[in-house]
Amino acid sequence: MALNIRKGDLVQVITGKDRGVKGKVIEVYPESERVIVEGVNRIKKHTKVGQNNRGAKTGGIITTEAPIHVSNVMIVDPEDGRPTRVGYRKDKVEKRRSDGSTYEAERNVRISRRTGKDL
């Protein structure tokens, strides 16, 4: 399944314990349909205490973000700051081949369903 959300997008959580929180997408996992959002779904991870080559201690309890399902977030519209659905518009572009000749092609551009502006 193709996801409408990409790394770097500003999204808002629409359901769950972090509902209403806005954050930037850090990572996208299309195979499991999950995303990691900055500051959302924070968990405490216990890691083994060890030493690196300079003698500094590493490990202990680390707080980190866990993945959440992509259906629980919506992209924030850059115009009004509210969540919106994603649509696509086909733009005609001129592409160039390695031999210098050009040809017409179509490119999908993500747009906001709320305002119609590019995302």
The first five atom37 places (N, CA, C, CB, O) and aatype in JSON, in Angstrom:
{
  "aatype": [12, 0, 10, 2, 9, 1, 11, 7, 3, 10, 19, 5, 19, 9, 16, 7, 11, 3, 1, 7, 19, 11, 7, 11, 19, 9, 6, 19, 18, 14, 6, 15, 6, 1, 19, 9, 19, 6, 7, 19, 2, 1, 9, 11, 11, 8, 16, 11, 19, 7, 5, 2, 2, 1, 7, 0, 11, 16, 7, 7, 9, 9, 16, 16, 6, 0, 14, 9, 8, 19, 15, 2, 19, 12, 9, 19, 3, 14, 6, 3, 7, 1, 14, 16, 1, 19, 7, 18, 1, 11, 3, 11, 19, 6, 11, 1, 1, 15, 3, 7, 15, 16, 18, 6, 0, 6, 1, 2, 19, 1, 9, 15, 1, 1, 16, 7, 11, 3, 10],
  "atom_mask": [
    [1, 1, 1, 1, 1],
    [1, 1, 1, 1, 1],
    [1, 1, 1, 1, 1],
    [1, 1, 1, 1, 1],
    [1, 1, 1, 1, 1],
    [1, 1, 1, 1, 1],
    [1, 1, 1, 1, 1],
    [1, 1, 1, 0, 1],
    [1, 1, 1, 1, 1],
    [1, 1, 1, 1, 1],
    [1, 1, 1, 1, 1],
    [1, 1, 1, 1, 1],
    [1, 1, 1, 1, 1],
    [1, 1, 1, 1, 1],
    [1, 1, 1, 1, 1],
    [1, 1, 1, 0, 1],
    [1, 1, 1, 1, 1],
    [1, 1, 1, 1, 1],
    [1, 1, 1, 1, 1],
    [1, 1, 1, 0, 1],
    [1, 1, 1, 1, 1],
    [1, 1, 1, 1, 1],
    [1, 1, 1, 0, 1],
    [1, 1, 1, 1, 1],
    [1, 1, 1, 1, 1],
    [1, 1, 1, 1, 1],
    [1, 1, 1, 1, 1],
    [1, 1, 1, 1, 1],
    [1, 1, 1, 1, 1],
    [1, 1, 1, 1, 1],
    [1, 1, 1, 1, 1],
    [1, 1, 1, 1, 1],
    [1, 1, 1, 1, 1],
    [1, 1, 1, 1, 1],
    [1, 1, 1, 1, 1],
    [1, 1, 1, 1, 1],
    [1, 1, 1, 1, 1],
    [1, 1, 1, 1, 1],
    [1, 1, 1, 0, 1],
    [1, 1, 1, 1, 1],
    [1, 1, 1, 1, 1],
    [1, 1, 1, 1, 1],
    [1, 1, 1, 1, 1],
    [1, 1, 1, 1, 1],
    [1, 1, 1, 1, 1],
    [1, 1, 1, 1, 1],
    [1, 1, 1, 1, 1],
    [1, 1, 1, 1, 1],
    [1, 1, 1, 1, 1],
    [1, 1, 1, 0, 1],
    [1, 1, 1, 1, 1],
    [1, 1, 1, 1, 1],
    [1, 1, 1, 1, 1],
    [1, 1, 1, 1, 1],
    [1, 1, 1, 0, 1],
    [1, 1, 1, 1, 1],
    [1, 1, 1, 1, 1],
    [1, 1, 1, 1, 1],
    [1, 1, 1, 0, 1],
    [1, 1, 1, 0, 1],
    [1, 1, 1, 1, 1],
    [1, 1, 1, 1, 1],
    [1, 1, 1, 1, 1],
    [1, 1, 1, 1, 1],
    [1, 1, 1, 1, 1],
    [1, 1, 1, 1, 1],
    [1, 1, 1, 1, 1],
    [1, 1, 1, 1, 1],
    [1, 1, 1, 1, 1],
    [1, 1, 1, 1, 1],
    [1, 1, 1, 1, 1],
    [1, 1, 1, 1, 1],
    [1, 1, 1, 1, 1],
    [1, 1, 1, 1, 1],
    [1, 1, 1, 1, 1],
    [1, 1, 1, 1, 1],
    [1, 1, 1, 1, 1],
    [1, 1, 1, 1, 1],
    [1, 1, 1, 1, 1],
    [1, 1, 1, 1, 1],
    [1, 1, 1, 0, 1],
    [1, 1, 1, 1, 1],
    [1, 1, 1, 1, 1],
    [1, 1, 1, 1, 1],
    [1, 1, 1, 1, 1],
    [1, 1, 1, 1, 1],
    [1, 1, 1, 0, 1],
    [1, 1, 1, 1, 1],
    [1, 1, 1, 1, 1],
    [1, 1, 1, 1, 1],
    [1, 1, 1, 1, 1],
    [1, 1, 1, 1, 1],
    [1, 1, 1, 1, 1],
    [1, 1, 1, 1, 1],
    [1, 1, 1, 1, 1],
    [1, 1, 1, 1, 1],
    [1, 1, 1, 1, 1],
    [1, 1, 1, 1, 1],
    [1, 1, 1, 1, 1],
    [1, 1, 1, 0, 1],
    [1, 1, 1, 1, 1],
    [1, 1, 1, 1, 1],
    [1, 1, 1, 1, 1],
    [1, 1, 1, 1, 1],
    [1, 1, 1, 1, 1],
    [1, 1, 1, 1, 1],
    [1, 1, 1, 1, 1],
    [1, 1, 1, 1, 1],
    [1, 1, 1, 1, 1],
    [1, 1, 1, 1, 1],
    [1, 1, 1, 1, 1],
    [1, 1, 1, 1, 1],
    [1, 1, 1, 1, 1],
    [1, 1, 1, 1, 1],
    [1, 1, 1, 1, 1],
    [1, 1, 1, 0, 1],
    [1, 1, 1, 1, 1],
    [1, 1, 1, 1, 1],
    [1, 1, 1, 1, 1]
  ],
  "atom_positions": [
    [[0.84, -1.19, 0.0], [0.0, 0.0, 0.0], [0.88, 1.25, 0.0], [-0.95, 0.0, 1.22], [1.84, 1.33, 0.76]],
    [[0.56, 2.2, -0.84], [1.31, 3.45, -0.89], [0.83, 4.38, 0.23], [1.16, 4.13, -2.28], [-0.37, 4.54, 0.43]],
    [[1.77, 4.98, 0.95], [1.43, 5.89, 2.03], [1.46, 7.32, 1.53], [2.38, 5.71, 3.23], [2.31, 7.68, 0.71]],
    [[0.53, 8.15, 2.03], [0.47, 9.55, 1.65], [1.41, 10.4, 2.5], [-0.95, 10.07, 1.77], [1.61, 11.58, 2.21]],
    [[1.98, 9.81, 3.54], [2.82, 10.54, 4.47], [4.28, 10.22, 4.18], [2.46, 10.2, 5.94], [4.65, 9.07, 3.95]],
    [[5.12, 11.26, 4.19], [6.55, 11.09, 3.92], [7.37, 11.64, 5.07], [6.94, 11.78, 2.6], [6.88, 12.39, 5.91]],
    [[8.64, 11.25, 5.09], [9.57, 11.75, 6.1], [9.66, 13.27, 6.0], [10.97, 11.09, 5.93], [9.79, 13.81, 4.9]],
    [[9.61, 13.94, 7.14], [9.71, 15.4, 7.16], [8.36, 16.11, 7.17], [0.0, 0.0, 0.0], [8.33, 17.32, 7.41]],
    [[7.25, 15.4, 6.93], [5.93, 16.02, 6.95], [5.54, 16.41, 8.37], [4.87, 15.07, 6.36], [5.92, 15.75, 9.33]],
    [[4.78, 17.5, 8.5], [4.2, 17.89, 9.78], [2.84, 17.22, 9.88], [4.09, 19.45, 9.93], [1.97, 17.45, 9.03]],
    [[2.64, 16.39, 10.92], [1.38, 15.66, 11.07], [0.78, 15.94, 12.44], [1.6, 14.14, 10.86], [1.46, 16.39, 13.37]],
    [[-0.52, 15.65, 12.55], [-1.23, 15.77, 13.83], [-1.84, 14.42, 14.16], [-2.32, 16.88, 13.78], [-2.42, 13.77, 13.29]],
    [[-1.71, 14.0, 15.42], [-2.29, 12.74, 15.86], [-3.79, 12.96, 16.04], [-1.62, 12.22, 17.19], [-4.2, 13.89, 16.73]],
    [[-4.61, 12.1, 15.42], [-6.06, 12.3, 15.47], [-6.76, 11.35, 16.44], [-6.65, 12.12, 14.09], [-7.94, 11.54, 16.73]],
    [[-6.05, 10.35, 16.94], [-6.65, 9.44, 17.9], [-5.57, 8.81, 18.77], [-7.47, 8.36, 17.19], [-4.4, 8.77, 18.39]],
    [[-5.96, 8.33, 19.93], [-5.01, 7.68, 20.82], [-4.63, 8.58, 21.99], [0.0, 0.0, 0.0], [-5.21, 9.66, 22.17]],
    [[-3.66, 8.14, 22.78], [-3.3, 8.86, 24.0], [-2.65, 10.21, 23.73], [-2.37, 8.03, 24.83], [-2.7, 11.09, 24.59]],
    [[-2.05, 10.4, 22.55], [-1.4, 11.66, 22.2], [-2.26, 12.49, 21.23], [-0.04, 11.39, 21.57], [-1.72, 13.27, 20.45]],
    [[-3.56, 12.33, 21.28], [-4.46, 13.01, 20.35], [-4.27, 14.53, 20.41], [-5.92, 12.66, 20.66], [-4.19, 15.12, 21.49]],
    [[-4.19, 15.15, 19.23], [-4.05, 16.6, 19.14], [-2.63, 17.09, 19.06], [0.0, 0.0, 0.0], [-2.4, 18.26, 18.79]],
    [[-1.65, 16.21, 19.29], [-0.24, 16.62, 19.28], [0.25, 16.7, 17.84], [0.63, 15.62, 20.1], [-0.01, 15.81, 17.03]],
    [[0.97, 17.78, 17.53], [1.58, 17.93, 16.21], [3.06, 17.61, 16.3], [1.36, 19.36, 15.65], [3.7, 17.92, 17.31]],
    [[3.61, 16.99, 15.27], [5.02, 16.67, 15.25], [5.49, 16.34, 13.86], [0.0, 0.0, 0.0], [4.69, 16.14, 12.94]],
    [[6.81, 16.3, 13.7], [7.43, 16.02, 12.41], [7.67, 14.52, 12.28], [8.75, 16.8, 12.26], [8.06, 13.86, 13.24]],
    [[7.43, 13.97, 11.09], [7.66, 12.55, 10.84], [9.17, 12.31, 10.75], [6.94, 12.09, 9.53], [9.86, 12.91, 9.93]],
    [[9.66, 11.41, 11.62], [11.09, 11.1, 11.64], [11.4, 9.96, 10.68], [11.54, 10.72, 13.06], [12.41, 10.0, 9.97]],
    [[10.53, 8.95, 10.66], [10.77, 7.77, 9.85], [9.44, 7.17, 9.41], [11.61, 6.74, 10.61], [8.44, 7.26, 10.12]],
    [[9.43, 6.54, 8.22], [8.23, 5.9, 7.68], [8.55, 4.44, 7.39], [7.74, 6.63, 6.38], [9.59, 4.13, 6.79]],
    [[7.66, 3.54, 7.81], [7.79, 2.11, 7.55], [6.62, 1.65, 6.69], [7.85, 1.3, 8.89], [5.6, 1.23, 7.24]],
    [[6.73, 1.71, 5.35], [5.59, 1.38, 4.49], [5.15, -0.08, 4.59], [5.94, 1.68, 3.07], [3.97, -0.38, 4.42]],
    [[6.09, -1.0, 4.86], [5.73, -2.42, 4.9], [4.8, -2.73, 6.07], [6.99, -3.29, 5.0], [3.96, -3.63, 5.96]],
    [[4.93, -2.02, 7.19], [4.04, -2.24, 8.34], [3.04, -1.11, 8.51], [4.86, -2.39, 9.62], [2.27, -1.1, 9.47]],
    [[3.02, -0.13, 7.58], [2.11, 1.0, 7.58], [2.19, 1.8, 8.88], [0.68, 0.52, 7.36], [1.17, 2.18, 9.44]],
    [[3.4, 2.05, 9.34], [3.62, 2.79, 10.58], [4.58, 3.94, 10.36], [4.14, 1.85, 11.68], [5.4, 3.92, 9.44]],
    [[4.48, 4.95, 11.23], [5.37, 6.1, 11.17], [5.87, 6.42, 12.58], [4.66, 7.33, 10.55], [5.2, 6.13, 13.56]],
    [[7.05, 7.03, 12.66], [7.56, 7.53, 13.94], [7.46, 9.05, 13.88], [9.05, 7.06, 14.21], [8.0, 9.69, 12.97]],
    [[6.75, 9.63, 14.87], [6.53, 11.07, 14.92], [7.26, 11.63, 16.13], [5.01, 11.4, 14.99], [7.23, 11.05, 17.22]],
    [[7.92, 12.77, 15.93], [8.7, 13.42, 16.98], [7.81, 13.8, 18.16], [9.41, 14.66, 16.42], [6.84, 14.53, 18.0]],
    [[8.15, 13.29, 19.36], [7.43, 13.64, 20.58], [6.13, 12.9, 20.8], [0.0, 0.0, 0.0], [5.38, 13.24, 21.71]],
    [[5.83, 11.89, 19.98], [4.57, 11.15, 20.08], [4.86, 9.69, 20.39], [3.75, 11.28, 18.76], [5.83, 9.12, 19.88]],
    [[4.02, 9.06, 21.23], [4.11, 7.65, 21.59], [5.47, 7.34, 22.2], [3.86, 6.76, 20.36], [6.16, 6.41, 21.76]],
    [[5.85, 8.12, 23.21], [7.15, 7.95, 23.86], [7.12, 6.74, 24.79], [7.54, 9.22, 24.65], [6.18, 6.55, 25.56]],
    [[8.18, 5.94, 24.7], [8.3, 4.76, 25.55], [9.63, 4.8, 26.27], [8.16, 3.45, 24.71], [10.56, 5.47, 25.83]],
    [[9.72, 4.08, 27.37], [10.98, 3.94, 28.09], [11.6, 2.61, 27.69], [10.78, 4.02, 29.65], [10.97, 1.56, 27.8]],
    [[12.84, 2.67, 27.22], [13.54, 1.49, 26.74], [14.72, 1.22, 27.67], [14.01, 1.67, 25.26], [15.54, 2.11, 27.91]],
    [[14.8, -0.01, 28.19], [15.89, -0.38, 29.09], [17.01, -1.0, 28.28], [15.4, -1.35, 30.19], [16.81, -2.02, 27.63]],
    [[18.19, -0.38, 28.32], [19.33, -0.91, 27.58], [20.43, -1.31, 28.56], [19.86, 0.13, 26.57], [20.56, -0.73, 29.64]],
    [[21.2, -2.28, 28.17], [22.26, -2.82, 29.0], [23.36, -1.77, 29.2], [22.85, -4.1, 28.37], [23.77, -1.1, 28.25]],
    [[23.83, -1.64, 30.43], [24.88, -0.68, 30.73], [26.22, -1.26, 30.3], [24.89, -0.32, 32.24], [26.57, -2.39, 30.65]],
    [[26.98, -0.48, 29.55], [28.29, -0.91, 29.08], [29.23, 0.26, 29.05], [0.0, 0.0, 0.0], [28.87, 1.37, 29.46]],
    [[30.43, 0.04, 28.57], [31.4, 1.11, 28.45], [31.91, 1.19, 27.01], [32.58, 0.9, 29.43], [32.11, 0.17, 26.35]],
    [[32.1, 2.43, 26.53], [32.72, 2.55, 25.22], [34.23, 2.62, 25.39], [32.18, 3.8, 24.46], [34.73, 2.49, 26.5]],
    [[34.95, 2.83, 24.3], [36.42, 2.75, 24.35], [37.07, 3.85, 25.19], [36.97, 2.8, 22.95], [38.23, 3.7, 25.58]],
    [[36.38, 4.96, 25.47], [36.95, 6.03, 26.3], [36.57, 5.9, 27.77], [36.51, 7.38, 25.77], [36.97, 6.73, 28.59]],
    [[35.81, 4.88, 28.12], [35.45, 4.67, 29.51], [34.14, 5.29, 29.93], [0.0, 0.0, 0.0], [33.76, 5.16, 31.1]],
    [[33.41, 5.96, 29.01], [32.13, 6.55, 29.36], [31.07, 5.45, 29.44], [31.72, 7.63, 28.33], [31.08, 4.51, 28.65]],
    [[30.17, 5.59, 30.4], [29.11, 4.59, 30.56], [27.97, 4.88, 29.58], [28.57, 4.57, 32.03], [27.61, 6.04, 29.37]],
    [[27.43, 3.83, 29.0], [26.27, 3.95, 28.12], [25.2, 3.02, 28.63], [26.64, 3.63, 26.63], [25.49, 2.05, 29.34]],
    [[23.94, 3.31, 28.27], [22.85, 2.43, 28.66], [22.0, 3.04, 29.76], [0.0, 0.0, 0.0], [22.07, 4.23, 30.03]],
    [[21.2, 2.19, 30.38], [20.24, 2.65, 31.38], [18.87, 2.75, 30.76], [0.0, 0.0, 0.0], [18.55, 2.0, 29.84]],
    [[18.04, 3.67, 31.26], [16.68, 3.85, 30.76], [16.69, 5.01, 29.78], [15.67, 4.1, 31.92], [17.04, 6.14, 30.12]],
    [[16.29, 4.71, 28.54], [16.26, 5.72, 27.47], [14.81, 5.93, 27.06], [17.13, 5.28, 26.25], [14.07, 4.97, 26.85]],
    [[14.4, 7.2, 26.94], [13.06, 7.52, 26.44], [13.15, 7.78, 24.95], [12.44, 8.75, 27.19], [13.95, 8.6, 24.5]],
    [[12.32, 7.07, 24.18], [12.36, 7.18, 22.72], [10.96, 7.09, 22.15], [13.27, 6.09, 22.11], [10.03, 6.71, 22.86]],
    [[10.8, 7.43, 20.87], [9.51, 7.34, 20.21], [9.32, 5.96, 19.61], [9.39, 8.42, 19.12], [10.25, 5.36, 19.07]],
    [[8.09, 5.45, 19.72], [7.73, 4.17, 19.11], [6.84, 4.44, 17.9], [7.01, 3.23, 20.15], [6.19, 5.49, 17.84]],
    [[6.81, 3.52, 16.94], [5.97, 3.74, 15.74], [4.48, 3.71, 16.09], [6.28, 2.68, 14.68], [4.06, 2.99, 16.99]],
    [[3.69, 4.51, 15.34], [2.23, 4.45, 15.44], [1.67, 4.22, 14.05], [1.65, 5.76, 16.07], [2.33, 4.5, 13.05]],
    [[0.46, 3.7, 14.0], [-0.15, 3.38, 12.71], [-0.45, 4.65, 11.93], [-1.43, 2.54, 12.9], [-0.84, 5.67, 12.51]],
    [[-0.28, 4.57, 10.62], [-0.43, 5.75, 9.76], [-1.87, 6.26, 9.75], [0.02, 5.41, 8.33], [-2.1, 7.43, 9.44]],
    [[-2.85, 5.41, 10.08], [-4.25, 5.85, 10.1], [-4.55, 6.74, 11.29], [-5.17, 4.64, 10.11], [-5.6, 7.37, 11.34]],
    [[-3.65, 6.8, 12.26], [-3.86, 7.62, 13.45], [-3.29, 9.03, 13.32], [-3.25, 6.96, 14.65], [-3.37, 9.81, 14.26]],
    [[-2.72, 9.37, 12.16], [-2.18, 10.71, 11.95], [-2.72, 11.28, 10.64], [-0.63, 10.68, 11.93], [-3.06, 10.55, 9.71]],
    [[-2.79, 12.63, 10.6], [-3.18, 13.34, 9.38], [-2.17, 14.45, 9.13], [-4.63, 13.92, 9.49], [-1.63, 15.04, 10.07]],
    [[-1.9, 14.73, 7.86], [-0.99, 15.81, 7.49], [-1.63, 17.14, 7.84], [-0.64, 15.74, 5.97], [-2.83, 17.34, 7.65]],
    [[-0.8, 18.07, 8.35], [-1.28, 19.41, 8.69], [-1.15, 20.3, 7.47], [-0.48, 19.99, 9.9], [-0.1, 20.36, 6.83]],
    [[-2.25, 21.01, 7.15], [-2.28, 21.92, 6.01], [-1.4, 23.13, 6.31], [-3.73, 22.36, 5.7], [-1.59, 23.78, 7.34]],
    [[-0.44, 23.46, 5.44], [0.44, 24.6, 5.71], [-0.29, 25.95, 5.7], [1.55, 24.63, 4.7], [0.2, 26.91, 6.29]],
    [[-1.45, 26.03, 5.05], [-2.2, 27.29, 4.97], [-2.83, 27.67, 6.3], [-3.27, 27.19, 3.9], [-2.63, 28.78, 6.79]],
    [[-3.61, 26.74, 6.89], [-4.38, 27.09, 8.09], [-3.99, 26.29, 9.33], [-5.83, 26.9, 7.83], [-4.57, 26.51, 10.39]],
    [[-3.04, 25.36, 9.24], [-2.57, 24.63, 10.4], [-3.53, 23.59, 10.92], [0.0, 0.0, 0.0], [-3.4, 23.14, 12.06]],
    [[-4.5, 23.18, 10.11], [-5.46, 22.16, 10.51], [-5.21, 20.88, 9.73], [-6.9, 22.65, 10.3], [-4.66, 20.94, 8.63]],
    [[-5.6, 19.72, 10.28], [-5.36, 18.45, 9.57], [-6.17, 18.37, 8.28], [-5.7, 17.26, 10.47], [-7.29, 18.88, 8.21]],
    [[-5.6, 17.73, 7.28], [-6.28, 17.62, 5.99], [-6.0, 16.27, 5.36], [-5.83, 18.75, 5.04], [-5.01, 15.61, 5.68]],
    [[-6.88, 15.87, 4.46], [-6.63, 14.67, 3.67], [-5.72, 15.03, 2.5], [-7.97, 14.04, 3.17], [-5.58, 16.21, 2.16]],
    [[-5.12, 14.02, 1.9], [-4.16, 14.25, 0.82], [-4.77, 13.84, -0.51], [-2.84, 13.48, 1.08], [-5.35, 12.76, -0.63]],
    [[-4.63, 14.72, -1.5], [-5.05, 14.4, -2.86], [-3.84, 14.49, -3.77], [0.0, 0.0, 0.0], [-2.75, 14.88, -3.35]],
    [[-4.04, 14.13, -5.03], [-2.94, 14.18, -5.99], [-3.4, 14.91, -7.25], [-2.45, 12.76, -6.34], [-4.54, 14.79, -7.68]],
    [[-2.47, 15.68, -7.83], [-2.72, 16.37, -9.09], [-1.6, 15.96, -10.04], [-2.78, 17.93, -8.9], [-0.45, 15.86, -9.63]],
    [[-1.94, 15.73, -11.29], [-0.93, 15.36, -12.29], [-0.47, 16.61, -13.01], [-1.5, 14.33, -13.3], [-1.27, 17.35, -13.58]],
    [[0.85, 16.85, -12.98], [1.45, 17.97, -13.68], [2.25, 17.45, -14.86], [2.35, 18.81, -12.73], [2.94, 16.44, -14.76]],
    [[2.16, 18.16, -15.98], [2.97, 17.8, -17.13], [4.35, 18.43, -16.97], [2.3, 18.27, -18.46], [4.48, 19.62, -16.66]],
    [[5.39, 17.62, -17.18], [6.77, 18.11, -17.08], [7.55, 17.68, -18.31], [7.46, 17.58, -15.79], [7.21, 16.7, -18.97]],
    [[8.58, 18.43, -18.6], [9.46, 18.13, -19.72], [10.69, 17.42, -19.17], [9.85, 19.42, -20.52], [11.4, 17.99, -18.34]],
    [[10.95, 16.2, -19.6], [12.12, 15.46, -19.13], [13.13, 15.36, -20.25], [11.72, 14.05, -18.63], [12.79, 15.42, -21.43]],
    [[14.4, 15.19, -19.86], [15.49, 15.15, -20.83], [16.17, 13.79, -20.76], [16.5, 16.28, -20.57], [16.49, 13.28, -19.69]],
    [[16.39, 13.21, -21.94], [17.12, 11.94, -22.03], [18.61, 12.2, -22.02], [16.71, 11.15, -23.29], [19.06, 13.34, -22.17]],
    [[19.38, 11.14, -21.86], [20.83, 11.29, -21.81], [21.42, 11.76, -23.14], [21.48, 9.97, -21.4], [22.49, 12.36, -23.17]],
    [[20.71, 11.49, -24.25], [21.22, 11.94, -25.55], [20.83, 13.39, -25.86], [20.7, 11.03, -26.66], [21.2, 13.91, -26.91]],
    [[20.1, 14.05, -24.96], [19.77, 15.46, -25.13], [18.35, 15.71, -25.61], [0.0, 0.0, 0.0], [17.88, 16.84, -25.54]],
    [[17.66, 14.68, -26.1], [16.29, 14.87, -26.55], [15.34, 14.98, -25.35], [15.85, 13.71, -27.47], [15.66, 14.51, -24.26]],
    [[14.18, 15.6, -25.56], [13.22, 15.79, -24.47], [11.91, 15.07, -24.78], [12.95, 17.3, -24.23], [11.62, 14.75, -25.93]],
    [[11.14, 14.82, -23.74], [9.83, 14.18, -23.89], [8.9, 14.65, -22.78], [9.95, 12.63, -23.87], [9.36, 15.12, -21.73]],
    [[7.58, 14.53, -23.01], [6.56, 14.92, -22.04], [6.34, 13.78, -21.05], [5.23, 15.3, -22.74], [6.29, 12.62, -21.45]],
    [[6.2, 14.11, -19.79], [5.91, 13.11, -18.76], [4.95, 13.73, -17.75], [7.22, 12.59, -18.06], [4.75, 14.94, -17.74]],
    [[4.36, 12.88, -16.91], [3.46, 13.37, -15.87], [4.07, 13.1, -14.51], [2.07, 12.71, -15.97], [4.7, 12.07, -14.29]],
    [[3.9, 14.04, -13.59], [4.4, 13.9, -12.23], [3.24, 14.11, -11.27], [5.55, 14.9, -11.95], [2.46, 15.05, -11.42]],
    [[3.12, 13.22, -10.27], [2.1, 13.38, -9.24], [2.57, 14.38, -8.2], [1.76, 12.02, -8.58], [3.69, 14.29, -7.71]],
    [[1.7, 15.33, -7.87], [2.0, 16.34, -6.87], [0.96, 16.2, -5.76], [2.0, 17.78, -7.48], [-0.24, 16.17, -6.03]],
    [[1.43, 16.12, -4.5], [0.5, 16.01, -3.38], [-0.14, 17.36, -3.1], [1.23, 15.49, -2.11], [0.55, 18.38, -3.05]],
    [[-1.46, 17.37, -2.92], [-2.17, 18.6, -2.62], [-3.06, 18.39, -1.39], [-3.02, 19.06, -3.83], [-3.42, 17.27, -1.05]],
    [[-3.4, 19.5, -0.75], [-4.31, 19.47, 0.39], [-5.74, 19.44, -0.11], [-4.08, 20.68, 1.32], [-6.1, 20.24, -0.98]],
    [[-6.56, 18.53, 0.41], [-7.97, 18.48, 0.03], [-8.74, 19.65, 0.63], [-8.6, 17.15, 0.48], [-9.78, 20.03, 0.1]],
    [[-8.23, 20.23, 1.71], [-8.91, 21.34, 2.37], [-8.8, 22.63, 1.56], [-8.34, 21.55, 3.77], [-9.8, 23.3, 1.33]],
    [[-7.57, 22.97, 1.14], [-7.35, 24.24, 0.46], [-6.93, 24.11, -1.0], [-6.31, 25.02, 1.19], [-7.03, 25.08, -1.75]],
    [[-6.48, 22.93, -1.42], [-6.04, 22.74, -2.79], [-4.6, 23.16, -3.03], [0.0, 0.0, 0.0], [-4.12, 23.08, -4.17]],
    [[-3.89, 23.59, -2.0], [-2.5, 24.02, -2.15], [-1.56, 22.8, -2.1], [-2.13, 25.04, -1.03], [-1.92, 21.74, -1.6]],
    [[-0.35, 22.99, -2.65], [0.65, 21.91, -2.64], [1.14, 21.64, -1.23], [1.85, 22.27, -3.55], [1.22, 22.54, -0.39]],
    [[1.45, 20.37, -0.97], [2.0, 19.99, 0.33], [3.5, 19.83, 0.25], [1.37, 18.69, 0.84], [4.15, 19.52, 1.25]]
  ]
}
